[in-house]
Amino acid sequence: MFGSPRLTLNTTTKPKSACCESVSTYTFSHLLASYSRLFRAAVEHIPNSVRLWKVTVNLETNPADARIILSRAVEVTPLSVEL
């Protein structure tokens, strides 16, 4: 009577196709570009975060742009050994 209610999962139903279609339309490059923009905005707001700078540089697909971002990171956090 006072025990926890039992939860059952219905594994026979299939997910809605509209939900799956919206997820499948995004490709890896779209997600990577979105994350890259997100972290670029994040380092503008929190420029002292070495972890954010490292992720931003690692997400960049163009080596020339990654080098520019890395040089900016070194300018902002000159005492960081990790950069």
Helices and strands as residue ranges (DSSP letters): H 17-24, H 28-45, H 50-59, H 63-76
